[in-house]
Structure formats: structure tokens, C-alpha cells
Amino acid sequence: ARRLFTRQKWPVIDVTRRSVEEIASAILNLYQDHEKTRHADK
């Protein structure tokens, strides 16, 4: 799985000892950063 994620340049989130809320926040931050980058390219 790690090789696949590396090849696809997908981010990996370490969920060890994190609450569901912290994980959700990290996912939302990644999504927002992706959207900013995507719209900046246009």
C-alpha cells in the first residue's frame, strides 16, 4: 500500500493515537489545500 500511495503521490495520515475528530480535521485540511491548489492552476 505504501508503494501505491507513493507512486500516486497520495498523502498518508498517521491515525495512531488520534481521535476521530483530529483525523477528520486533517482530512478536511488536506482537501482544502488540494482545492486551493487546483483552483490556482486555472
Number of C-alpha atoms within 10 A of each C-alpha: 6 9 8 9 11 11 9 9 9 10 10 10 10 9 11 7 7 9 10 10 9 12 15 11 12 15 15 12 12 13 12 12 11 12 11 10 11 10 8 8 6 5
